[in-house]
């Protein structure tokens, strides 16, 4: 297990370094003038030059990269060029909102897709056809369209749920939960559809294995066979899909946050990209990559626990 962990952690460090380096180089070679963007068209040449020197943009690219990397290793991503707020402060304020939506969506996806997928694989019949039809519809419906429909029906017409805004959990857990229902519902329609289909397929494959028939012939109860043997072997493919869904949910949350006016990373990412705010963009990229790496590492550990052969593969 120690070797397994070290191998995964080493690959994670290399991945974060490569993506951060590529982002820095690509954003630095866009050809724009950040100092002019910050000061506006009315600034003089002298003012623009002074601002460039203040931001360190008059230094060679290699020097700027080494300076940024040295600070980033310690957790200092600098300050926003446009707001002068520390990047880590803005990320600390925005990420809890996005993580509330994404983590809740992942949990809902895992629970409902497991129930639907296993039930479809075991019962077959109409519920199996329903899951397959739901999978096709889930792929076809964009989450922003689903979000608009949900807002129109449940917030505007029925007035059952809030249409916009976010209340921190520490302030009011009830309002926090109510505010997440519509954004999470908009995100999970597609993820539940695809994950349930994966669970269904994996469960059917396991049920067809020879050892399952052998266990049945020995008189093991259906419940024990399903929960102790079938689900344990069918879970790894579903966990892999969930790790991929997490990446998709992070991207989808950016659009959903704009629709529901959630103060998450969506507006931060859009504004930073439009303005060319390099420190903010780099901080966002690194933190999001680290989150994805952590999720994948957890999935790898769960897969290794469920299937010991995966630890040596």
N, C-alpha and C positions, 0 to 999 in steps of 0.2 A: 504493500500500500504506500510506503514511503517513497519508493522509486516511482510509482504511478503519479503521486502528487508532485514530486520534483519535476518529472517530465512535463506535466501539464503546466505547472507554474513557469518553467523555463520557456515553453512555447508562448505562454501568455505575455511574458515580459517582452519577448521579441516582437510579437504582434503589435503591442501598444507602441513600442519604439518605432517600428516601421510606419505605422499609420500616422503617428504624430509627425514624423519627419516628412513624409510625403505631403501632408496637409500644410505644414510650414512652408515647404518649397513651392508648392503650387500656388498658395495664397500670396506668397512674396513675389511671384513672377507674373501676376495678373496685369501689370503695366499701369495700374491706377496710381493716384497720388493721394494717400490717406490724409496727409497734412492739409491739402487743398480741400478735401471733402469735409474735414473737421472745421476749418476756418471759414469755408464758404467762398463764393466767387469774388467777394469784395475785399478779400485779404490781399495785402501787397506781397511782392516777391520776397521781401525781407522777412515778413511775418511767417510766410510759408516755410522758408529756409530755417527760421528759428524753431518752428514747431517740429520740423523734420529732425533737427538736431536733438530736441527735447525727447522725442520718441525713439531716438537711436537709429532712425532710418537713413542717416548719412553714413552709417557704418557698413562695411562689406557684409554680404549675405552670410558668409561663414561665421563672422564674429557675432552677428545678431543671433544666429542659430545656436551657437555654443552658449551665449549668455542666457537665452531662453531655456535651453535644455538644462543648464545648471540650476536655474531657479525652479524649473518645473519638477525636477527630481525631489526637491524639498517641499513640494506642494504649493509653490508660489507661481501662479500663472500671470502675474502682473496685474495691471489695471486696464479697464476699458478705455479705449482711445476717445470715446465720445462722452461717457458719463463720469469717467475718472473713478468709478467704483471698483474695488478689488474684484477680480473675476470670481474668486472662490466665494465671496460674499453673495454675489448675484446668483451663482449656481446653488448655494446653500438655501437661498430664498425660493428659488424656482423648482428645484428638483423634487422636493417633497410632494408638491402638487402632482407632478407628472408620475412619480412613482406610486402615489396613491391610486391613480387611475390604472396604470399598467399592471401593478402587482395584483390589484383586485380583479382585473380582467383575466390575468393568467390563472388565478385561483378558480374563478368561475368557469373558465374554459376547461381546466383540468377536471373539475368535479362533474360538470354536465356532459362533457364529451366522453368521460369514462362510463357514466351511466347509460348514455345513448348508445355508445359503441358496443359495450358488452351486451346490453339488452338486445340490440339488433343481431349480434352474432349468435346469441343463445336461442332467442325466441324465433328469429327470422320472420317470415310472413309480412304483415302490413307495416310493422315498425321498422323492419329492415328496408323496405321500399321507401318509407318516410325519411330515414336517415340518408339514404342515397340521394333522394330528391332534394333534401335540405342541403346536402353538400354542394349540389349543383347550383342551387339558388344562392347559397352563401358565397360562393366564388363569384357569382355574377353581380351581386349587389355591392356597389361601392359604400364604404362605411360613412362617408360624408352624406350620401343620399339617405341612408338609414337614419343618421343623426337628425337630418332636417325633418323627416317623417315623424320621428319620436318627439321632437320638440313641438311640432304642430299639433300632434294628437294629445300628448300627455301634459304638456306645459301650457300651450296656448288655448286649446279647446277645452280640455277637461280640468285644467289647472290643478292637477294632482301633484306635480313635481316642479321644482325650480328649473327655469330654462337656462339660467346663466349663474355664474359666480361659484365661489369655493369657500367653505368654512373649515378652518383647521380642526383636526380631530380633538386637539387639546381644548379648543374653545367650546365646541358643542358636538359630541359624537353623533347625535341623532341627525342634525342638519348636515354634518359631514357625509353621513351615509346617504341621505336623500339627494345631496348634490352630485353623488357619484353614479347614481342609478342610470340616468340617461347616457352619460358619456361611456360608461362601461358597457351598457347594452349595445350602443352603436359600434363599439370595437369588437365585441365578442361574437357577433353573428357569423362573420366569416371564419374566425378562428375555431369556434365550436364545430362548424360544419366540416372543416378539413381535418381537425383532430379526431372527431368522432368517427369519420371514415377510416382514418388510420388505425384507431383502436379496434374498430370492427374487423378490418382485414387481418390485423395481427392476431386477434382472438380466434378468428376462424382458422387461421393457419395452425395455431397451437392445438386447437380442438381436434385437428385432423392427424396429429402426431400419434405414433404407435404407443408411446408411453402413457398417453391419456387413455387410450382404449384398455391398456393393461391395468391401469389404476381403477378404471371402472369395473373391470372383470373381477377385481379383488374386493369389490363391495364398498369402496370409499364413497361417502355421500357426495351428492352433486354439489352442495354448498362448499364442502371442504376441498373438493377437486377444483372448483372454480376459483376460490379465493387463495388457496395455498399453493396451487401449481400453475393453473392457466394464467391468471392475472400476473403472477411474478414473471413469467416468461414472455407475456405479451406487452409488458410495460415499457421495456427499453425503446422500441420503435416510437411509441407514443411520447416518451420523454424527449427523444431527439426532435420530434415535430414541435413540442412545446418550446424547446430552446430556440428554434427558428422563429416560432411565433412571437417570442419576446422581442426579437429584433424588429419584426414587422410592426408590433404594437408600439414600439418606441417611435417609429416613423409615422404611423397612423395617428398617434396621440397629438402630433404637431398640428394636424388639420382639425382634429376633434376639439382641441383646446381653443382654437380660433372660433369655432362654431359656438361653443358653450362659454366663451369668455373666461376660460380658466387661466389663472396667472402662472402657467407652467413654463417649460422650456420652449414651447412652440413659438410664442411671440419673441422670446429672447433669441432663438435661432434665426428666425426670419429677419429681425432687425439687424442682428450682427452680420448676417450674410449680405443684406442689401447695403449696409454701410461700409462693409469691408473691415470690420472691427476684428483684426487678427488675434489679439489676445483673447477676446471673448470666444471666437470661433475655435481656437486651439483648446481652450479650457473645456468647451462643450464636447469637442471630438474626443479628447482624452478621457473625460469622465464617462461618456457614453460607451466608449470602447472597453473601459474597465468594468462597467456594469455588465456588458455582454459577456466579457471574459469570466466574470464571477458566476453568472448564470450558467454558462457552459461548463464551468468547473463543477458546480453543484450537480448538474445533470450527469456529468461523467462519474462523479462519486456515487450517485444513486444507481446509475447503470452498472458500475462495478460492484456495488453491494448486491444488486439483484442478480447479476450474471458475472461471477468471478472470472470467467474466461475473458471478459472485456478488459480486465486489468493487465493482462499480459499480451493483448493483441496490439 
